[in-house]
Amino acid sequence: MELLKKVLSVLVCFVMLAVMLGVGASGGRDTADADAIGIGVIMGEAVRVRKAPSTSAEMVATLKGGQEVTVLAEENGFYQIILKIEGGETVEGYMKESLISMKEYFNKNH
């Protein structure tokens, strides 16, 4: 019986660790998304990230120039981007293409 309690304690610890690390989490993307276009560098001092590919769309974050972002897609003159920032929070949204300098393309067609 004592051994069973120890095994259950260890399992509970592993489950808690997995939850804290986000193992098996759904609904979010990883910054190393397999379908990503490539890696870009933000140009400018403070660049707005929008909820949709439009300058009138709601702003979700402001990012600093020089930060690297994963570019997921191109749409209407905007890049869809994702970036993990300090504290483990993930920012995902859209930025004008002219505000990102592509550093590396994952697909050779670009």
C-alpha positions in Angstrom: 0.0 0.0 0.0 2.9 2.4 0.8 4.5 1.7 -2.6 1.2 2.6 -4.3 1.0 5.9 -2.5 4.6 6.7 -3.6 3.9 5.8 -7.2 0.7 7.9 -7.3 2.6 10.8 -5.8 5.3 10.6 -8.5 2.6 10.4 -11.2 0.8 13.4 -9.8 4.1 15.3 -9.8 4.7 14.4 -13.5 1.2 15.5 -14.5 1.6 18.8 -12.7 5.0 19.4 -14.4 3.5 18.5 -17.8 0.7 21.0 -17.3 3.2 23.7 -16.2 5.3 23.1 -19.3 2.3 23.1 -21.6 2.8 19.5 -22.7 -0.3 18.4 -24.6 -1.8 21.9 -24.6 -4.1 22.7 -27.5 -5.3 25.9 -29.1 -1.9 27.6 -29.2 0.8 27.5 -31.8 4.5 26.9 -31.2 6.9 29.6 -32.4 8.6 26.9 -34.5 5.4 26.1 -36.5 6.1 23.6 -39.2 4.1 25.5 -41.8 5.9 28.8 -41.1 7.4 30.9 -44.0 10.5 31.8 -42.1 12.1 34.1 -39.6 12.0 37.9 -39.8 13.4 40.8 -37.9 11.2 43.7 -36.8 12.2 47.1 -38.3 11.4 50.3 -36.4 11.4 51.2 -32.7 7.9 50.2 -31.6 5.7 48.2 -34.0 2.1 47.4 -33.5 0.8 43.8 -33.8 -2.8 43.7 -35.0 -5.5 41.1 -34.5 -6.3 41.0 -38.2 -4.4 42.0 -41.4 -5.6 45.7 -41.4 -4.3 48.9 -39.9 -7.7 49.5 -38.4 -7.8 46.1 -36.6 -7.5 45.9 -32.9 -3.9 46.1 -31.6 -2.8 43.1 -29.5 0.8 44.1 -28.7 3.6 46.5 -29.5 7.0 44.9 -30.2 10.5 46.4 -30.2 12.6 46.7 -33.3 15.3 44.1 -33.7 13.2 41.3 -32.3 13.0 38.1 -34.3 9.6 36.7 -35.1 8.3 33.6 -36.8 6.4 34.5 -40.0 3.5 32.1 -40.4 1.8 33.5 -43.6 1.4 36.5 -45.9 -2.0 38.1 -46.4 -3.0 41.5 -48.0 0.4 43.1 -47.4 0.7 41.8 -43.9 2.7 39.0 -42.3 1.0 36.8 -39.7 3.6 36.4 -37.0 4.2 34.7 -33.7 6.7 35.4 -31.0 7.3 34.0 -27.5 8.1 37.0 -25.2 9.6 37.3 -21.7 7.6 35.4 -19.1 6.6 32.7 -21.6 3.7 34.7 -23.1 3.1 34.2 -26.8 2.1 37.1 -29.1 0.4 36.2 -32.3 -1.1 38.6 -34.9 -0.4 40.6 -38.0 2.2 43.2 -39.0 2.7 45.1 -42.2 5.2 43.4 -44.5 7.3 46.6 -44.8 8.0 46.4 -41.0 9.6 43.0 -41.2 12.9 42.2 -42.8 13.0 38.5 -43.7 16.2 36.9 -42.3 15.5 33.3 -43.3 13.0 31.5 -45.5 12.0 27.9 -44.7 10.5 27.3 -48.1 12.9 27.6 -51.1 10.1 29.2 -53.3 10.6 32.6 -51.7 
